[in-house]
Amino acid sequence: MSLSIFELFKIGIGPSSSHTVGPMVASNRFLMELDTQDLTGKVGAVKVKLYGSLALTGKGHATDTAVLLGLSGEVPDGVDPDDVVGILEGIRGSKTLNLAGKHRIPFVEAEHLQFNMDDTLPKHPNGMRFIAYDETGDILLSQAYYSVGGGFVMSEEEAGHRDDKPGQNIQVKYPFNSADELMAVGKRAGLSIAEIVLENENAWREDDEVRDGLRMLWDAMDSCIRRGCEMDGVLPGGLKVKRRASKLYAELKEKPEAALKDQLMILDWVNLFALAVNEENAAGGRVVTAPTNGAAGVIPAVVAYYDRFVPGSNEDGIFTMLATAAAIGMLYKENASISAAEMGCQGEVGVACSMAAGGLTAAMGGTNEQIENAAEIGMEHNLGLTCDPIGGLVQIPCIERNTMGAVKAINAARLALRGDGTHFVSLDKVIETMRQTGVDMQDKYKETSKGGLAVNVVEC
Ligand code: SF4
């Protein structure tokens, strides 16, 4: 397996990695294809057709916003969240779109962006097709893409080779395809899991760049927490969900002495960190996919817990956490999926919990065996977790669910650190169990908003 840490952790915008970041990336890829074939200036119109889960929950997950931004030439890690409303108003008001920022075409949303709720494309539930026409209405270019989770995008052709290993042409120093292989590499080379992943990262970039990249990731996560703690009001989308983080932050700040009486107030802080990130995500703010946007609060909350509450915490510990968590995320991406449209929420918050549990165990000095144990515990108790967002919005149950994932990850790390690493169910076995459970799960529980809370709670 040859995935980079920075493919798994990506800076983007909310609310969804598969439904916002992925479609934006797909739009960017379509623009690039037009450009490569020297077609951009010849385009008279573009139609985008969304299928499956993208159509069913795309409105709530801002897929429309993502496509409009992406076709305008905006990229997930570059667009300023504060500019988004203005760009959308410009397109909707003028009924035109500045394709790739350089060629204006008519764009009437109801006509040019279609939500095909009853159809799916063959290779993944998150399919979309982009069609460019010339001035006479003839097709210049038609391309299908699949958003396969965590902001990863595949073309029709690439999706036909999904069994190929990601980045298979990259030669890393310590290849591994399973947790067992990862553990064996660690034993053979005398390296921790973080050291293995950091050595492998040199296939893409130098040590200094890796450290700078990790620092940038943590800065983005930490800024997201800070911003989320300051913002109040109601989240967009129509459910009128009140933001809770700023109120909780004010309460916790005002009464530091209360923590002396109630030791579990640390959990309030962990909850705060996760709420802050996921409220920012729901509001379309800048977040890091970790490994997805819906689950973007779990890992930052656990890193922030380590940073602020674990004695002796330091920057190296944070880097160890992120690298270890990335190794665990790679195993899920490689051997199962991190797409809720395929796995339900076990593939988002469950995976994030598993990654965070392993990462925290590593930062707290755990052995590779204890890390593997923690990651396994983090998933074992999320198996079967469904995805049923109310109103198709990444708000309920998503925001609160991240607090639960973070707290569970901390407990998983503590359980593992109290043991010697020996345990009954291996990480590989639990990943395969998650995959099988996801395959067996009915579609209504896989990011379609056709089951669970999404149908049992009346929207106001
Ligand atoms: S329920 Fe879970 S998987 Fe579904 S949108 Fe919310 S966070 Fe993502």
Boltz pocket constraint, residues with backbone or C-beta under 6 A from the ligand:
constraints:
  - pocket:
      binder: B
      contacts: [[A, 294], [A, 295], [A, 340], [A, 344], [A, 345], [A, 346], [A, 348], [A, 349], [A, 386], [A, 387], [A, 388], [A, 389], [A, 393], [A, 394], [A, 395], [A, 397], [A, 398], [A, 401], [A, 447]]
      max_distance: 6.0
